[in-house]
Amino acid sequence: MKRLLAAIAILLGLAGSALAQSSLPPAIERNVEGSLHAARAAIAPGETFTIVLRQNIREGWHTYWRNPGDSGEATELTWTTPPGYDVGAIQWPTPEAIPFATLVNFGYHGEVLFPIEVTAPANARPGEQVTFTAEAYWLVCSDICIPEEATLTFTLPVATQGRDDPQWAPRIAQAVAGLPRREEGVEARITEGAPARLSVVLPNANSIRNVRFFPYSRDVLLASGPQLPRVGESGVSFDVAGGVATDVGRAPLEGVVAYEASDGRLRGVEIVAEPGDPIPGTDGAPAPMSSDYPLAELEGASAPAAPVSMDALGILIALGLAFLGGLILNIMPCVLPVLSVKALSFAGGAHNGEARRDGLFYFAGVMATFMALAVLLLVLRGAGEAVGWGFQLQAPWVTSALALLFFAIGLNLLGVFEIGGSLQNAGGSLAQRGGSAGSFFTGALAVIAATPCTAPFMAGAIGVALTQSAAITLLIFAALALGFALPLTLLHFAPGLQRLIPKPGAWMDRAKHVLAFPMFAAAVWLAWVLAEQAGPMGVLSLLLIATALAFVLLTARWGRAWLIAGALVFVVTGVFTWRPLLGVQTETVLASEPWSAARVAELRAEGRPVFVNFTAAWCVTCKVNELAALSSPRLAQGFAEANVAYLKGDWTNRDDEIAAALAEHGRAGVPLYLYYPSNGEPQVLPQVLTEALVLETIAGAQ
């Protein structure tokens, strides 16, 4: 859910950037000034030296750490170097927590230096000049996000003896010294629970403040979750709520513990927390927070905050902001396609006597859905959950359902299937009905479609609402609903405006077909969001189900037999692909390691049986087999009991060694499944697998 908000901001930034580039002169003010600098004024053959990417970030804007948090993208560099020179990866300074609405991102403000190590070849010739070029990309955000690119270069002379750059050598040395490192005496453990508990030994724990843990993996923890750090005599501990990952506390956890030291500087310690019991002496009093720490309020909320009282003027201001936010929400990109279809259907009936009734039912649908969301927010808040606008879209299955809904609406607008024989309101079978029911459920769909978006004035109003009593919260949401519903409702009640709508005609069919494509675009965007929530397998599952849905919708109008066949295809597809869409992570059920002939030989020498899966990302049969047969806990248990090693040979990109292995077994492509028993020749399994077949093969070979 929280990434959906940021995705809209990124899309708006992309659009704004594209418009700006097309309409403004080339000298557009950039939000980040980027440059490359070397610690050496001259380099010697064979030496390793350090350069930095310098970002000077405009005030009020920020770029992102290697794990950007709830949203965003990390800075990237693509290098062109002289032959023989090796350029290392970006080394990331300690990040800051950057809250925005209900999101928490990880990144940097002001000036930041990213150290990078470069090694010169031993045969570099003294006297030559070497030039390095980097194509740099970064996402810079404030209230909106704008991707920026730059071509950065620097040139250095090669000398028999290297020498430091007097300006940049000390600055780069300081940047390197400030990088998060593993420190002697620092130990960390992660303890399974709800939430999991991270405990870290820090020698200077009693003199730090504003402490937070930043994981390296984006999906392992909930970025915006309160960590409630506590300091004891031996160190510090955190509550860490799991994100997409389901094994928090059962697998090592890597990241950086960031804190403000007694000298006021931001420091970071790199840790690898091993699963185990909490470390004694790390769970004492709440860690101190400064008043200007951006997450002080979040981290201090050890229990649901009591409603904050407001005077009458404050309530009126919040209601006004909510009303304005609701008005503006109508033109946000996630809402406009739905309302465009509604307006188009209204054009077909704007000149009959039922317009006012339809307008009232549309208003009722908007108001009822907003109130239902408000009540659910209040219930979850009362249970201690950290929730915000669009919270329901945090679940992968909701994202998937919305993507399928928009995809089906697009198919309907193209005429692939019809409900009711004519263009009706968008939003599934209920919203496709004519008259009052269609208007009511179109209003409901418009609110659901709006939840990934936020509009100016709206975030502040909702933030206030979530700190108030239930009555004021409901009142603010009612003002938001009123602003959202008012424009289209007025259209139904204003005869003068109705006369501006063209009479029904052939133009409606063309407009209907054109409006299908914003629906498809919304579905594509939601699929991208799902990739962040459930990974590539989640997207594959969604696309397979969407294909089956299109088949059943197309063939249903051919007769009952086709309807039954299409429904069967849809059900079978869902049975084999549902797990990633419910957030069930199948990839980690059966752990694998990369295939190589040497690794197979090594495992067989140990007497271990080996199962080899030659696969590719573009191989549909491979992915179906992995979902249907190779992703179950039962199979993982069978492999563990038989001590079977599971190797994957990924042929997504050309690999001559894998091609040779395929040819050795008479295959020109994937999938190929081989089972090496502890003794004897390998067995070639069929190209279509079942869980039972794999288990029988393992059992029969023992």
N, C-alpha and C positions, 0 to 999 in steps of 0.2 A: 504493500500500500504506500509506504512512505517514499519508495522509489518512484511510484507513479507520479507523485507531485513533482519530483525533481525532473522526471522525464518530460513533463509538459514544459517546465521551465527551460530545459535544454532545447526542446523543439521550437519554443518561441524565440530562444536565442539564435538558433540556426536560421529561422526565418528572418529575424531582425538583422542578423549579420548579412544574409544574402541580399536583402533589400538595400541595406546600407552600401554594400559593395557595388550595387547596380546603379545607385542614384547619387552617391557622393564622389568627390574627387579622390584620387588615389591616396592622398596624404590623410588618412583617417587616424584619429588618435587611438592608440592602442592602450589596452588595459594592463598589459605586461610588457615591459622592456626586457628582452632576453639577450644575453651575450655569453661568449665563451672566453675563458681566461686560463692561462697556464701558470703553474708555480715556477716554471723554469724559463729563463730568457733564452737559453740555448740548451740543447739536449745532446747527450753522448750516445754513441751506438750501444744498444743492448740495455739501456737503463729503463727503469720504470719510474714514471713521474705522474703527477696529479694535475688534472685540470678541473675546472668547475663550470657548470652551467649556472649563470647568475640570472635570477628573476627579480626584477624590481617591480613590484605589484602595486597598481594604483590603489590609493586609499579607499577603503570600503569594499574592496574586491579580494578574492582569494583564489589560489590554485590548490591542487590536491596531492595528498600523500600517496604512497604505493597502494594502500587500501583506502579508497576515498570515503568510506563510510556508507551512509544511507544512499548517497547519490554521487554523481560526478565521475571523472575519469582522471587517471594518473597522467603525469607528463610523460611524453615519449620522445625519443631521439632515434633517428635513422641515419647511420653514418656512411660517409664516403671517405676513405682513408688512403694514404699512400700504401703501396704494396709492402706487406710484411709487418705493418703496425697493427697492434691488437688493442682495441678500445673496450674497456670493461663496462659493466652495468652501472646505472645510476646508484649512488649511495645516498640513502634518504635521511635527512636530518629528523630530529624528534618532531612529531606533528603537534598541532593544536586541535582541540575540539572546537568546531564551528557550528553552533546551532542555527537553524533556520526553520521557523514555524515548528512543526513536530519532528523535523529531521535533525540528526546530528551528523555532520560531515567531518572529515579529518583532512587538515591541510595547512596552508601557510598564508601569512600576511606580510606586507612590507617587503624587505629584501631577504632573499634566501639563496644560499649557495649549495649546489648539489655536487659533491666531489665525484670524480670519475677517474679511474686509473688507466694509464696508457703505457704500453710497453713498446719500445723501439726495437727494430730488428738489429741483430749483432752486426749485420753487413751494411748498416746505414752509412752513407758516405759523408764524412766531414766536409763542410763547405756548401752542401746542398740546402735548399729551402723546402720544407714539407708543409703542405696545406691540408687541414682537416675541415670537412664540411659536414654539418648536421642539419637534417630536416627536422625541425622541432615542432611539436604539437602539444598544446596544453588547452585545458578547459578552464576558463576564468569566470567566476560567478560573483554576483552580488544579489540583487532581487531577481535577475535573469542570468542565464549562463550563455557565454559566447565562446565558441571554439576559435582559437587563434593559431596561426602557423607562422613560422619564420625560418629562413635559411641563414644559419649561423656559421661563420668560418673563423679560423685563426691559423696563422702561419708561424713556424718556428725554424730557426737555423739549426743545423747539425754541426757540432763541434767535437774536437777530440776530447774535450773536457766540458761537461755541462756546468751551467751557472744559474743561480736563482734569479728570479725576477724580483727586484727590490720592492715593488708595490704589492704584487699578488702573492708572493711566497708566504709572507706572514699571515695574510688573510686566509689563504687556503689551508695553511697549517692549523689555524684556529678552527676552521670549519671541520677539518678532519678530526681534530681532537674533540669536538663537540658531538660527533656522531654517536648514536646509541651503540654501546658495546656490551658484550658479556663481561661481567666483573667477577673477580675472585671473591668467594664467600656468598655470592648470590645464588640462592636455591629457590625453586618454585614448584608448586604442586597444584594440580587441578582435581577437585573432588566432585564426583557426580552428585547431582541433586536437582531440586526445582526451586530456585536456580542453582546452577553449579557454583562452587566456591573456589576462587583462585587465591592461594596464599603464597607470599613472596618474602623471602628473607632479605631485608635491606639494612645494612649497618647503620645508616643515618636516618632511619625511619622517624625518629622523634623530632627531627628538625625540618621536615618537608611539609608542603601543603599543596592543594590543588592537584592531587594525584589521580591518575586514570590509566587504565590498561587499554592499549590499542592493538588488536590482533592483526597479524599479517594477512590472514585469509578473510576475504570480504564477507562470506556467508556464515562463518562459524559462530558469530555472536551478533546479538541485536545491537546495532550501533547506537541507537537512541535510548537504550535501556539504562535505568539508573544502576550504577555499580555500588553505591553505598560503601565507599572505602572506609576501612577501620584500621587504626594503627595500634600495634602492640609493642612490647619491649623488643621483639625480634624482627618485626617487619610490618607488612601491610597485607590486607586481604580485601577481596572484592566479591560482590555478587555478579555473576556473568550469565545473563539470560541467553539461551541458545537462539541462533538465527535459523537459517535453512538446515544447517547441519544437525543431525540427531544424535551424535556420539560425543557431545561435550561432556568431559569427565571420564571418558573411556579411551581417549587417544591424546597424545601429546598436544599441547597448545603453545604456539609460538607467537611472539609479539614484543611490544615495547611497553614498559612501565614508565610513563612520563610524569614528572613532578616539578614543582618550583622549589629550588633549593633555598637555603637560608640567605644566599647572596642575591636572591630575586631572579636568577637566571633559570631558564627552562632546561631541564636535564632529561636524559632518557637512558634506561638500562634494558638491554635485550635479554629476554628470558625464553627458556623452553620448559614449560611446566609439564611434568610427568604425572600420570594418574596416580592417585594415592590419597592417604588421609591428610587432613589439614595440618599445616606446620604449626606447632605450639608457639604461642607468644606473638601471633600475628593478628589476633582478633581482640582488640581492646576498645578504645574510645573512637568515636567518629573522627575521621581525618579532618584536619582544619581546612577551611575554604575561605579564600579572600572574598571581599564583597564584590570585586569586579570580575571574579571568575565566571565565565559564561555559563557553566553548568552548576553553579552553586545551588540554585533553586531545585534543579533536577536531582542532584545528589543528596540534598537535604530532605527529600521527600521519602523518609523511611516508612511513612504511613500515608494513606490518602489524605491530601491536604483538606483542611476544613474550608468551607466556602468563605471567600473574602467578601466582606460587606461593601456595598457601593451606595453612594447617595443617588438621589433622583436624577441629577444632571449626568452622572456617569452612566446610569442605565439608559437615559435618552441618547447619549452619544453612541453607546454600544448598539442600540437599536437602529440608529441612523446609519452607522457603518455597515451593519448586517443588511439593511435594506439596499444600500448602494452596492454592496458586494453581490447581492442576489441579482440586481439589475445587470451588472457587468458580466456576471457568470453566463448570461445568455449568449454572449458572443465569444466565449472561450472555445478553443478548437475541439474539445471533447464533447461539447453540447451542441454546437451549431449544426452539425450534420443531422442530428435527430430533430431539431426544431425546424430545419429546412424541409424535411420530409413532412412534418406536421403542417407547415404553412402551405406546402404543395397540395396536400390532401384537403386542406381548408379551402384552397382555391377552387376545388371541384365542387364545394358545397357552400361557398360563401354567400351565394345569392338565394339560398333557400331560407326558410323560416326557422331552422333548427340551430343556427349558428350560436345564439346566446346559450342555449342549453348545453351545447358541446363545450363552450367556453367555461361554463360553471363546472362541468365535470373534469375538464383539464385542470382547472384551479384546484379542485378537490383532490385530484391525484397527486399534484405537486405537494399540497399542504399535508396530506396524509403520509406521504413517504418521508418528508422532512421530519415530521413529528415522530414517526417510527424510528428513524435514525437517532433522533435526540433521546428518545426513551432508552434505546439500546445503549447509547453512550453513557447515560446516567447509571444504568444497571452495571455496566462494566466498570465505570468509575467507582461505584460503591463497592465493587469486589476487589478494588485495589489495582486495576489494570491501568497502564499508561496508554491512553487512547486519544485519537484526534480525528479530524475530518478525513473521511475516506478510509477509516480503519478496516472496514470489511474487505477491502481489496488487498489486504496483506496476505490473504490465503490464496495459494496458487489455484485452487479449484474455482474461486470466484473470478480471478483473472481469466482463466480458461473459459468459463461459462460466458463471460461478457464478450470475449473474442469470438466464440461460436455464434453468439446472438447477433453481433454486428455483421458477421459473415453471412448468416442466414438472411438478415435484412437486405444486404446487398444483392443476394441471389433473387430475393423477391422483387426488388426494384428493377432487376434486369429481366424479369418475367420467367425465370427458371421454374418458379411455382407461383401459384396464386392462392390467396385465402380470401374467400368472399367474392371472388370474381373481379375485383377492381382494386385500384390503389386505395389502401386504408392507412391507418396510423401505423408507425413503425413500432416494433417491439415484441415480436413473437405472436403467438396465436391470440393472446388476449388483446394486445394493442392493435392487432390487425383487424379486429372486429369493427364494424361501422358504428356510428352514433356514439351514445354516451359511454359505453364500455370502452370503445377504442380511445376516446378522448381521455378518460380517467387513466387508463394504463399507459398511454403515451406520456402523460404527466409524470407517472411513476418512473417510466424508463428514462425520461429526461433527467430526473434527479439522480438516478443510479449512474447514468452516463456522466453526470457532472462531478461525481465524487473524486475522480482522479485530478480534477482541476481546482485551483484556487484563484481568486480574483483580487484585485486591489480592494482594500478596506475589509475584505472578508476574513483574512487570517487573524487580524486583531480582534474582530468581533467574536470569532469562535474561540480564540484563546481566552477572552474574558468569560464567555459562556461556560467554559469548562471549569472555571474557578468559582462559579456562583451557585446559589441554591437551585434546586430543581425547578422552581417556578420561574426564576429569571432565565435559566438555561432554555427552558421551553419557549419563553417569550422571545428571546433572541433568535432562536431557530425559526419561530413563526415569522419574524420580521425578514429573515433571510428568504424564507419560502415566499413571502408576499412579493418581495422584489423580484424573485426569479419568475414567478407565475404572471406578474402583472402585464408585461408587454404583449404576450400572445393572448392573454385573456381579454385585454382591451380591444384587440383586433376583432374579436368576436362580437363586441358590443358597440363598435363605432361604425355606423353605416358609411360615413365619409371615407374612412380608411378602407372599408370593404370595396368601395367603388374603384379604388386604385388597383385592386387585384384583377388581372386579366381574366376574361371569360374562359371557361374550360375549352380546350381544343387540343390540336396535335402537339402544341408546345409542351403539354404536360408529360407526354410519353418521353420526349427528348430530355426534359428536365429530370424525370424519374430515373432514366438510365444514367445520366450524369451524376446524380446524387448517390448512385450505388458505389461510386469509387471512393468518396470520403468514408463510407462505411467499411469498405475493404481496407482503406488506409488505417482506420481506427483498429481493425482486427489485426493488421500487421504490427502496429505499435504495441498492442497488448501482447502479441506473441513475443516481441522483443522484451517486454517487461517480464513475461514468464521465463524467458531465458535467464534473467537475473535471479528469479525465485527458484526454479526447478532445473536449470541447466539445459544442455542440449537434448537430453532424453525427454524432458518435459515438452520442449518445442516439437520434437518428433511425434510424441503422442498427440499433441494438439493438432498437428497437421494431418495425421492419419485419421483422427476422428472427424476433422473438418471435411476431408475427402469422402468419408463414409456418409456424413451428413448431406453433402451435396448430392451424392448418389441417391439416397433415399428420397430427398426432396424432388429430384428430377424425375425419378421413375414412379413415384407415388401416383402421378396423374395418368399412368398407363393402364391402371387396373389393379384389382385386389391382389393378384398373384405377384405383380411387380412390387406392390407395397409391402407384402410379406417378405419377399426376397431382399428388398432394400433395408427393411427393419432388421432382418437377420444379420446382414452385413454390418449394420451399425452396432448392433449388440455385441457381435463377435469382436469387432474392432475395439469396442470399449472394454470388454473383458480382458483383452491382452494388453491394453495400454493405459489403464486407469491410474496405476500407482504413482507415476511422477506428477500427475495433475492434482493429486491430493497431498502433495508435499512429501510422499514416501520416497526416500532416497534409495534407489535400487543399485546405484553404481557401487556403493560401499558394502553391499551385502556379501559379495564374493570378491575379495581383494585379489588383484592381479599384479603381475610385474611384466615388464617388456620382454618380448621374445627375442632370443638369439640362439643360434645353433650351439654356441659355446655354453650358454646357460642351460640348455636342455641336456647337454653332455654332462655338465657338472652335477645337475640334479639326479640324473640317472646313475652317476657314479656313487652318489650317496644312497642309492636304493629307493629313491622316492618315485612314485608314479607321477606322470606329468600330463596335464590336459592343455592343449594348444588351440587357441582360437585365432585364426587368421581372418581379419575383419577390415573394414574400411568405413569411414563416415558416410560415403555415398552409396554403400551397399544396403539396399532396403531389406533383403532377406537376412543379412547379418543383424541389423537392428531389431527386426521382429523376433529373431531367435534369442537375442540378448534379453529382450523384454519378456518373452514367453517362457523361456527355458533356463536362462542363465542368471536370473535375478532373484531367485527365491531363497528365503532363509533355509528351507529344507535342503536345497542343493548345496548351499554353503556348509551346512552341517555335515552332509555326506562327504564333501571334499575334506573337511577337517578330520572326520573320523578315519578316513582312508589315507590321510596325510598326503593328499594330492596337491601338487603345485599347479597353479593356474597362470599360464603365460598368454599374453596377447601380442600378436604380430599385426601392427597397424599399417595397412597398405594404402591409407588415404593419399599419401604422396608416394611417388615412385621410390621403390627400394629394391635394388637388384638382389640382395640376399633373400628377401621374402619371395621375389619372383622365382629365384632358383629353387627354393623350398617347395613352392607350388608346383613347378614343373617336375620336380623329383617324384611327386605323388600323382602325376598325370592331370594336373589342373592348370588352367590358364587364368583363373580368377578366383575371387573369394565369393562365398565363404568356404573355408576348409577347416575341418575340425579333426584333430589328431589326439588319440589317447595312447600314451606310452605307459604300459604296465611296468611294474618294478623289474620284471624280467620279460624278455621276448620282444617281438616286433611291434611297431606302432599300428594301431587300428584306425582306419579312416571311417568317420561317422557320416551319416547322411547329411545332406545340405539343409534339410528341414529338421530341426531338433525339437524334442520334447524333454521336459524335466525327467520323466520316467525313463526315457531311452538313455539319457546320460547316466542316471543312477544305476540302471541295469548294466551298462557297459563297465562302470567302475566295479560293481559287485562281481560281475562275471569274470573279470580279469584277475581277481585276487586269488 
